[in-house]
Amino acid sequence: MEEIGDPRSADRPLSSVYGTTHQRCQKMIHHSLSKNPMVKFMRQALDTAGCPVGDKFFKATTCEKVVGGGFQSDLGVVICCNHVLFQKEVDMILTHELIHAYDHCRAKNLDWSNCEHHACSEIRAANLSGDCHFKQEFNRGNFGFQKHHQVPIVCVKRRALLSVAMNPNCSKSDAESAIDAVWSTCYKDTQPFDRVP
């Protein structure tokens, strides 16, 4: 399986591309695992779903692609130290990637090379991780005050497209088609949450 990543290049300020040290990155991961309520909730949800993950499931690494992190079913979740600077970024990326892990756990036949399967998980991760809250979009420079009620939908589609288009099995047009095909079902699927956090 290819790395399922959290794209950074199109949606980040240039200053944050330089990242942090491996040691600081490890500390931020540890902080997220022990203190962040969303990360703790997702780990508990994986436990309940029958796929517990220990601390060794999470790794700090240097990444060639400009991504904040990624999930691989056989390796776990990675945080790309060279593309993160702040604790809140690590918290959100871990939540995002744990949603992928949760999807992989609950859908035993999930095929990451299938554009629609990948699109569904990316829609869910962008929608549920906090990645598309108004403040995040504002910080990225993606804001339209007259259409602020549409920010989450536009953001989720854009973020999902960036991620699915990185999949070597999905061209940009394949990614767009896959997102459109699964949108109504996957955008409404808030499991393991009762509603969008």
C-alpha positions, 0 to 999 in steps of 0.5 A, a space after each residue: 500500500 502506498 502512503 496515505 498522506 496529509 498534503 501540505 504543499 498547496 495549503 501551507 504557509 511557506 515558512 512551515 515547510 522547514 519543519 522541526 527536529 526529530 527530537 522535538 517531533 517525538 516530544 510533540 507526538 508523545 504530548 498528543 498521545 497523552 494530552 490531546 482529547 481527539 487523539 485519545 478519543 480516536 485511540 479508544 475508538 480503535 480499541 473498541 473496534 478491535 484494532 488497538 494501537 500502542 505508542 510504537 504505532 506512531 513514528 517521527 520521520 523525515 519525508 521526501 514528499 511535502 506532507 505532514 504525515 501519513 498512514 500505512 496499514 503495515 507500518 502505522 502513522 508517521 509524522 513528517 518532522 521536516 514539515 511540521 512546526 507546531 503542536 496543534 499541527 501534530 495533534 490535527 495530523 495524528 487525528 487525521 491519520 487515526 481516522 484513516 486507521 479507524 477506516 482501515 480497521 472497520 472496513 476489512 475490505 478497504 483497498 487504498 489503491 481504489 480511488 473511491 475507497 481512498 476518497 471516502 477516507 480522505 473526505 472523512 478525515 478532512 471533515 472530522 479531524 478539524 483540518 477544515 475548521 474556519 480558523 485553519 482555512 483562515 490561516 491558509 488564506 482560504 477564506 470568503 467571509 460572504 460564504 463562511 458557511 460553505 468553508 467546511 464543504 469546499 475545504 473538505 473537497 479540496 483537501 480530499 482531492 489533494 490527497 487522492 490525487 497523490 495516490 499513484 493509482 488515481 489521476 486528478 480526474 479519477 480523484 475528482 470522479 471518486 470524490 463526487 461518487 462517494 461524497 454524499 455517503 462519506 461526508 455524512 459518515 461521522 463514525 466514531 463521533 456522534 457528529 462532526 467535532 
